[in-house]
Structure formats: structure tokens, C-alpha cells
Amino acid sequence: MGSELHPRPCTHHADLLRKVAGLCNNANQLAHRANSTGVAGQESVDRMTALAAEVYRVVKETW
């Protein structure tokens, strides 16, 4: 019929995308706070760093 069929993504892709979206959201909030106040809280930086490490771990173990 002229259409290409694509396989469904693996279930672990959805989990990885959620983690990356969370990382991006945290980075955006941190940048917004830093731009508006001139400083970013250490707790925000620590949370973003931890989430980035988790995403890296999942990607490294999965692929």
C-alpha cells in the first residue's frame, strides 16, 4: 500500500526517554533560576548531576 512499517520501540526506550526528559527539565529549571537570580542552588545542581549519571549508567548498560 506504499507505507513503511516500523517496529515498536523497546520498552526500555520509554524509560530512557523519561530520564532524559527529566534531565532536560532539571537543566532548564536550573538555567532559568540562574538567569533570573544570578545563582543556582547546590541542591538543584546535585540533583541534575545525579540524574545525568543515572541516564549515563542506563545507556551504558543497555547499549
Secondary structure, 3 states (H helix, E strand, C coil): CCCCCCCCCCHHHHHHHHHHHHHHHHHHHHHHHHHHHCCCCHHHHHHHHHHHHHHHHHHHHHC
